[in-house]
Amino acid sequence: MSKTILVTGGAGYVGSHTVLQLLLSGYKTVVVDNLDNSSDVAPKRVKELAGEFGRNLSFHQVDLRDRPAIQKIFAQTKFDAVIHFAGLNAVGESLVFSSSAAVYGWPKKVPCTEEFPLSAVNPYGRTKLFIEEICRDLRNSDSQWKIILLRYFNPVGAHPSGHIGEDPRGTPNNLMPFVQQAAVGRLQALTVFGKDYATKDGTGGPFLVSFRVRDYVHVVDLADGHIAALKKLSDPKRGCEVYNLGTGKGTSVLEMVTAFEKASGKKIPLQIAGRRPGDSEVIYASIKKAETELKWKAKYGIEEICEDQWNWASKNPFGYGSP
């Protein structure tokens, strides 16, 4: 009998890709999303991409703060686990929470292991850190809970079909939506924040004039990481565990832009601005724990990331609102 998973925020970027991978892996999936920063087109496309497995997807446009509506969903369906992408509240006996590499703040060295000191340097990272602590306290208060905290590094890319991808409302907060908008003509130039980091841009040596370095992980790899986490939750000895999901490699902003130009055949004009407060210079993951315990490893590099990102952007230049 297939397991049933509740996915909060399942119409969003990472959520929609994870829902597709869940369906293709044989899980029944119930999505709850208030569409505050997502589109109802996403679950429809996920159902199409899932083919015969699409019948195992149900979608509820519900805000998690609407307690009666959430209680009704729980009364109708028994869930085996919850994957929590939304930024509000979720209930279940097992839980996979999407945390962030932002909880490491400005690490003194890289790669970051799960045992590194936690010190968020911006409000976003601090909220993730606080929710991690709430999850640990919850587990300590009730041993029946099994929780996995997945610390994402930088999710990028799109499904290879080009039918689902990142479509943020308003001003994007991540690099790749800006890159693709510059490529399709929605932006005159890509604004790069800071060029005075002590990092390197693939030339073999450090530069005092350079760009931020991040660990960019393909969103499909990230989705597969959630499947691996769900399987790990079946271990009766699990408590509250944390895993990094990244590639274990650092890529500079300039390297990513160059790779996207190659994939798209488009020149991305750059506009250099000052550093943003709260941006660390170099951060990338140690993925040994995920490889050993989850049996998970990222399969795609920046070439595939940019090819899939461009496939999505060229087919959907205005996201889910494209004609």
C-alpha positions as CSV (number, residue, x, y, z in Angstrom):
1,M,0.0,0.0,0.0
2,S,1.5,3.3,-1.0
3,K,2.2,6.0,1.6
4,T,0.4,9.3,1.6
5,I,2.4,12.5,2.0
6,L,1.1,16.0,2.9
7,V,3.2,18.7,1.2
8,T,2.7,22.2,2.4
9,G,3.7,24.9,-0.1
10,G,3.6,22.2,-2.7
11,A,2.8,24.6,-5.5
12,G,6.0,26.6,-5.1
13,Y,9.4,26.1,-6.8
14,V,11.0,23.4,-4.8
15,G,7.6,22.1,-3.6
16,S,6.3,21.4,-7.1
17,H,9.4,19.6,-8.2
18,T,9.3,17.5,-5.1
19,V,5.7,16.6,-5.6
20,L,6.5,15.4,-9.1
21,Q,9.3,13.2,-7.8
22,L,7.0,11.9,-5.1
23,L,4.3,10.9,-7.6
24,L,6.8,9.2,-9.9
25,S,8.1,7.3,-6.8
26,G,4.7,5.9,-6.1
27,Y,3.6,8.1,-3.2
28,K,0.0,9.5,-2.9
29,T,0.4,13.3,-2.5
30,V,-1.8,16.0,-1.0
31,V,-0.7,19.6,-1.6
32,V,-1.8,22.5,0.6
33,D,-0.9,25.9,-0.6
34,N,-2.4,29.4,-0.3
35,L,-0.8,30.5,-3.6
36,D,0.6,33.6,-1.8
37,N,3.9,33.1,-3.7
38,S,3.0,30.4,-6.3
39,S,0.6,29.6,-9.1
40,D,-2.2,27.0,-9.4
41,V,-0.8,26.3,-12.8
42,A,2.2,24.4,-11.2
43,P,0.2,21.5,-9.7
44,K,-1.8,21.2,-13.0
45,R,1.5,20.8,-14.9
46,V,2.9,18.4,-12.3
47,K,-0.2,16.2,-12.8
48,E,0.4,16.2,-16.5
49,L,4.1,15.4,-16.2
50,A,3.3,12.6,-13.8
51,G,1.2,10.8,-16.4
52,E,-0.8,7.9,-14.9
53,F,0.6,8.7,-11.5
54,G,-1.1,12.1,-11.7
55,R,-4.3,10.6,-10.3
56,N,-2.5,10.3,-6.9
57,L,-2.3,14.1,-6.6
58,S,-4.9,16.3,-4.9
59,F,-4.6,20.0,-4.3
60,H,-6.2,22.3,-1.7
61,Q,-5.9,26.0,-1.9
62,V,-5.8,26.5,1.8
63,D,-3.9,28.8,4.2
64,L,-2.2,26.9,7.0
65,R,-3.5,29.5,9.4
66,D,-7.1,28.4,8.5
67,R,-7.3,25.8,11.3
68,P,-10.8,24.4,10.5
69,A,-9.8,23.8,6.9
70,I,-6.6,22.1,7.9
71,Q,-8.4,20.0,10.5
72,K,-10.9,18.9,7.8
73,I,-8.0,17.8,5.5
74,F,-6.5,15.7,8.4
75,A,-9.9,14.3,9.2
76,Q,-10.3,13.1,5.6
77,T,-6.9,11.6,5.1
78,K,-4.4,9.7,7.2
79,F,-0.9,11.0,6.4
80,D,2.3,9.0,6.8
81,A,4.5,12.0,6.7
82,V,4.6,15.8,6.1
83,I,7.1,17.7,3.9
84,H,6.9,21.3,5.1
85,F,7.8,23.9,2.5
86,A,5.4,26.6,3.5
87,G,6.6,29.2,6.0
88,L,3.8,28.7,8.6
89,N,2.6,25.6,10.5
90,A,2.3,21.9,9.9
91,V,1.3,18.8,11.9
92,G,2.2,15.1,11.6
93,E,4.0,12.3,13.2
94,S,6.9,12.5,10.8
95,L,8.2,15.7,9.3
96,V,10.7,16.8,6.7
97,F,11.5,20.5,7.1
98,S,13.2,22.6,4.5
99,S,15.9,24.5,6.3
100,S,18.8,26.5,4.7
101,A,22.5,26.9,4.5
102,A,21.8,30.4,5.9
103,V,21.9,28.9,9.4
104,Y,25.8,28.7,9.0
105,G,26.1,32.5,8.7
106,W,29.6,33.4,7.7
107,P,31.5,30.1,8.2
108,K,35.2,30.4,9.1
109,K,36.0,27.6,6.8
110,V,34.4,25.4,4.1
111,P,32.9,23.0,3.3
112,C,30.2,23.3,6.0
113,T,29.4,20.1,7.9
114,E,26.2,19.6,9.8
115,E,28.2,20.0,13.1
116,F,29.3,23.5,12.3
117,P,28.4,26.2,14.8
118,L,25.1,27.9,13.8
119,S,25.1,31.6,13.5
120,A,22.6,33.2,11.2
121,V,23.6,36.7,9.9
122,N,20.3,37.8,8.4
123,P,16.6,37.5,9.3
124,Y,15.9,34.7,6.8
125,G,18.6,32.5,8.2
126,R,17.5,33.3,11.7
127,T,13.9,32.2,11.1
128,K,15.2,28.8,9.7
129,L,17.5,28.5,12.8
130,F,14.6,29.1,15.2
131,I,12.3,26.6,13.5
132,E,15.1,24.0,13.6
133,E,15.3,24.6,17.4
134,I,11.5,24.3,17.7
135,C,11.7,20.9,15.9
136,R,14.4,19.7,18.2
137,D,12.4,20.8,21.2
138,L,9.3,19.0,19.8
139,R,11.2,15.8,19.4
140,N,12.6,16.1,22.9
141,S,9.1,16.6,24.3
142,D,7.6,13.6,22.4
143,S,9.8,10.7,21.3
144,Q,7.1,9.6,18.8
145,W,8.1,12.4,16.5
146,K,10.6,11.6,13.7
147,I,12.0,14.7,12.1
148,I,14.6,15.4,9.4
149,L,15.9,18.9,8.8
150,L,17.3,19.4,5.3
151,R,19.6,22.4,4.9
152,Y,19.4,23.5,1.3
153,F,22.3,25.3,-0.3
154,N,21.2,27.2,-3.5
155,P,18.4,25.6,-5.4
156,V,18.5,26.4,-9.1
157,G,17.5,24.9,-12.5
158,A,14.1,23.5,-13.6
159,H,12.5,20.3,-14.6
160,P,14.1,19.1,-17.9
161,S,10.7,19.2,-19.6
162,G,10.7,23.0,-19.2
163,H,7.1,22.8,-17.9
164,I,7.7,23.7,-14.2
165,G,10.4,26.0,-12.8
166,E,11.0,29.0,-10.6
167,D,8.4,31.8,-10.9
168,P,8.7,34.2,-8.0
169,R,6.0,36.8,-7.4
170,G,7.4,40.4,-7.4
171,T,11.1,41.0,-7.1
172,P,13.1,37.7,-7.1
173,N,15.5,37.0,-4.2
174,N,17.7,34.5,-5.9
175,L,20.3,34.8,-8.7
176,M,18.9,32.6,-11.5
177,P,15.5,34.3,-12.0
178,F,17.4,37.5,-12.5
179,V,19.8,35.8,-15.0
180,Q,17.0,34.4,-17.0
181,Q,15.0,37.6,-17.0
182,A,18.1,39.4,-18.4
183,A,18.4,36.6,-21.0
184,V,14.8,37.0,-22.3
185,G,14.9,40.8,-22.2
186,R,12.8,41.4,-19.1
187,L,15.8,43.2,-17.5
188,Q,18.3,45.4,-19.2
189,A,21.2,44.0,-17.1
190,L,21.9,41.6,-14.3
191,T,22.9,43.4,-11.1
192,V,25.7,41.7,-9.3
193,F,26.1,42.7,-5.7
194,G,29.8,43.1,-4.8
195,K,33.0,42.4,-6.7
196,D,35.5,42.7,-3.9
197,Y,35.3,39.2,-2.4
198,A,38.5,37.2,-1.7
199,T,37.3,34.4,-3.9
200,K,38.3,32.9,-7.2
201,D,36.5,32.6,-10.6
202,G,37.8,29.4,-12.0
203,T,41.3,30.7,-12.9
204,G,43.2,28.7,-10.3
205,G,44.1,31.4,-7.9
206,P,42.5,33.7,-5.4
207,F,41.5,37.2,-6.5
208,L,40.8,40.2,-4.3
209,V,38.5,41.5,-7.0
210,S,36.0,38.7,-7.5
211,F,32.4,37.5,-6.9
212,R,30.5,35.5,-4.2
213,V,30.8,31.7,-4.3
214,R,27.8,29.5,-3.6
215,D,26.9,25.8,-3.8
216,Y,24.2,25.6,-6.6
217,V,22.2,22.4,-6.5
218,H,19.7,21.3,-9.2
219,V,16.1,21.5,-8.0
220,V,15.5,17.9,-9.2
221,D,18.4,16.7,-7.2
222,L,17.0,18.6,-4.2
223,A,13.6,16.9,-4.8
224,D,15.2,13.5,-4.8
225,G,16.8,14.4,-1.5
226,H,13.4,14.6,0.0
227,I,12.5,11.2,-1.3
228,A,15.7,9.9,0.4
229,A,14.7,11.7,3.6
230,L,11.2,10.1,3.6
231,K,12.8,6.6,3.3
232,K,15.1,7.4,6.2
233,L,12.1,8.4,8.4
234,S,11.0,4.7,8.2
235,D,14.0,3.9,10.5
236,P,12.4,3.4,13.9
237,K,15.6,4.7,15.6
238,R,15.3,8.1,13.9
239,G,15.0,11.2,16.1
240,C,15.6,14.7,14.8
241,E,18.4,14.5,12.2
242,V,19.9,17.2,10.0
243,Y,21.5,16.9,6.5
244,N,23.1,19.2,4.0
245,L,21.7,19.1,0.5
246,G,24.3,20.6,-1.9
247,T,26.9,19.5,-4.4
248,G,30.0,20.0,-2.3
249,K,31.4,22.4,-4.9
250,G,31.5,26.2,-4.9
251,T,30.6,28.2,-8.0
252,S,31.0,31.9,-8.4
253,V,28.3,34.2,-9.7
254,L,30.5,34.9,-12.8
255,E,31.0,31.2,-13.5
256,M,27.2,30.7,-13.3
257,V,26.5,33.6,-15.6
258,T,29.1,32.3,-18.1
259,A,27.6,28.8,-18.0
260,F,24.1,30.3,-18.6
261,E,25.4,32.3,-21.6
262,K,26.8,29.1,-23.1
263,A,23.5,27.2,-22.5
264,S,21.3,30.1,-23.9
265,G,23.5,31.6,-26.5
266,K,22.6,35.0,-25.0
267,K,25.0,37.6,-23.7
268,I,24.1,38.6,-20.1
269,P,25.0,42.3,-19.5
270,L,26.3,42.9,-16.0
271,Q,25.9,45.9,-13.7
272,I,28.1,45.8,-10.6
273,A,26.7,47.2,-7.4
274,G,27.9,47.3,-3.8
275,R,27.8,44.4,-1.4
276,R,24.5,43.5,0.2
277,P,24.5,43.3,4.0
278,G,24.3,39.7,5.2
279,D,25.9,38.1,2.2
280,S,28.8,35.7,3.0
281,E,31.8,35.4,0.7
282,V,32.1,31.6,0.2
283,I,29.8,28.9,1.4
284,Y,29.4,25.3,0.1
285,A,28.3,22.0,1.6
286,S,30.0,19.0,3.0
287,I,27.7,16.2,1.7
288,K,29.4,13.2,3.3
289,K,26.6,12.7,5.8
290,A,23.8,12.7,3.2
291,E,25.8,10.4,0.9
292,T,26.4,7.9,3.8
293,E,23.1,8.0,5.6
294,L,20.6,9.0,3.0
295,K,22.4,7.4,0.0
296,W,21.8,10.6,-1.8
297,K,24.2,12.6,-4.0
298,A,23.6,15.4,-6.5
299,K,23.7,14.1,-10.1
300,Y,23.7,17.4,-12.1
301,G,26.3,20.1,-12.5
302,I,26.1,23.8,-13.6
303,E,26.0,22.9,-17.3
304,E,22.8,20.8,-16.8
305,I,21.4,23.4,-14.4
306,C,21.8,26.2,-16.9
307,E,20.4,24.1,-19.8
308,D,17.3,23.2,-17.9
309,Q,16.9,26.8,-16.5
310,W,17.1,28.1,-20.1
311,N,14.6,25.5,-21.4
312,W,12.1,26.7,-18.7
313,A,12.9,30.4,-19.3
314,S,12.6,30.2,-23.1
315,K,9.3,28.3,-23.0
316,N,7.9,30.5,-20.2
317,P,9.5,33.9,-20.4
318,F,6.9,35.3,-18.0
319,G,6.7,32.2,-15.8
320,Y,3.3,30.6,-15.4
321,G,1.7,33.8,-16.7
322,S,3.3,33.3,-20.1
323,P,0.9,33.2,-23.1
